[in-house]
Amino acid sequence: MEQLRGRIIDALKSVYDPEIPVNIWDLGLVYDISVGEKSVDIKMTFTSPTCPMMEELLQQVHDSVVAVSGGRDVHIELVWDPPWDLSRMSDAARLELDLTEQGW
């Protein structure tokens, strides 16, 4: 299961926010990944509930995870609590976007 979880994370790293040159994993948009025998459940959010690319990104996430899931059903739950903030970003994402601790 851990190997599959790693492949899922790699797949999520291939999905980029079209407005920000950082993948959704490093942006901290994925809150939880649960891998079961028959399904993969993902809880994720967006930087804003009014994201104009929400449906397209959800489809990209779904498709990328299905491709590595080993035939499991993939379910994505969109959550808004806790709200996303800059602290959820990886150090690599902060560097890519030139965000230092002083800048946020």
LINJOKA-V725729 format. One record per residue. RES is the residue in one small letter. NEAR is the number of other ideal C-beta (glycine too) atoms within 10 Angstrom. Layout:
res->RES near->NEAR
res->RES near->NEAR
This chain:
res->m near->9
res->e near->7
res->q near->8
res->l near->15
res->r near->13
res->g near->11
res->r near->16
res->i near->23
res->i near->14
res->d near->12
res->a near->19
res->l near->22
res->k near->15
res->s near->14
res->v near->21
res->y near->15
res->d near->17
res->p near->11
res->e near->11
res->i near->15
res->p near->10
res->v near->21
res->n near->19
res->i near->24
res->w near->20
res->d near->23
res->l near->23
res->g near->19
res->l near->22
res->v near->22
res->y near->15
res->d near->10
res->i near->17
res->s near->12
res->v near->18
res->g near->10
res->e near->6
res->k near->7
res->s near->12
res->v near->22
res->d near->15
res->i near->21
res->k near->14
res->m near->21
res->t near->22
res->f near->19
res->t near->19
res->s near->11
res->p near->11
res->t near->7
res->c near->17
res->p near->9
res->m near->12
res->m near->13
res->e near->9
res->e near->11
res->l near->18
res->l near->17
res->q near->12
res->q near->18
res->v near->21
res->h near->17
res->d near->12
res->s near->19
res->v near->22
res->v near->15
res->a near->12
res->v near->18
res->s near->18
res->g near->9
res->g near->6
res->r near->18
res->d near->11
res->v near->18
res->h near->13
res->i near->16
res->e near->11
res->l near->12
res->v near->14
res->w near->9
res->d near->6
res->p near->9
res->p near->11
res->w near->19
res->d near->10
res->l near->15
res->s near->9
res->r near->17
res->m near->22
res->s near->14
res->d near->9
res->a near->11
res->a near->20
res->r near->18
res->l near->13
res->e near->16
res->l near->17
res->d near->7
res->l near->14
res->t near->9
res->e near->8
res->q near->5
res->g near->9
res->w near->11
